[in-house]
Amino acid sequence: MLTSVTGSIPCILRHMQERLQKYLARCGVASRRGAEVLITQGRITVNGRTITKLGSKVNPARDAVLLDGKAVAPPATFTYLALHKPAGYLTTRDDPHNRPTVCDLLPTGKKRLVPVGRLDTQSEGLLFLTNDGAWAHRVAHPRYGGEKEYAVLVNGALTPQQYDALRSPMTLDGYRLNPVAVERIDRESESGTWISLTLTEGRKRQIRQMLAAVGKHAVRLIRTRIGPVRLGKLAPGKLRPLTENEIAHWRAPRQSPDPERGAPTPALSRSEPRLSDARGKGGDGTPLAGTATGKSNRDQD
């Protein structure tokens, strides 16, 4: 039963409760933050009553939870996919202006998967989609650590001073960023210089703002790695199921301090950028398959 609506409940049932936004994420209807938006918009009812208060709790075994009048429940099986997002697609499930979204790249029957994290419309590269909300929360939230690596084509050449500035902790919009590993990628381009950046957090449009701070801009921006998962030769617009080992990386009970609280963050790896990750060519991806084993301002680079 919903504590904010019905008051106290028997202690024997208390352990069965969970926060409404967490339950919605577990049902795969949205990320946890996206679920909070649905709640505040008044689109969720529990036992026939509209709930708008964050922090409300439900008992999944007893309560009827509806989104826009339709019952929601955890999926019988979970699906975990890696997508090579092409430029021009929004990282969202629906768009009121009917612009193309990453879910348009999914086959029939997989449309309810939720993107994990975000990439700008013109950004490309590795993106996860799943219906496992708890797993998605671990992947997206910085307190659980993990690196994200990007290959970025920058206009023109960079001076040693600009490299140093990008590697040093920057303060943007009053927020002090974690240090970023920056290396040059040995790849020729008439449009500028390819560099790799490895982040341990994902502030909104962080890379583009960092480049602007040193007088540069991104001609192309491709996410090539999330934690241990690499883009590899997955072709633009193609999908592949994550392996059991890849999925298990975020199931382990690891947790690093929250960067937003000013605590230490994981050390950056200095692994050499893989050129094939930046190119994203030469493969069709593996067949789409589910494995039986779910809008944030983060990761929007």
Summary of the structure (lengths in Angstrom):
residues: 301
radius of gyration: 20.5
end to end distance: 40.1
largest distance: 69.2
contacts: 949
relative contact order: 0.17
helix: 23%
strand: 24%
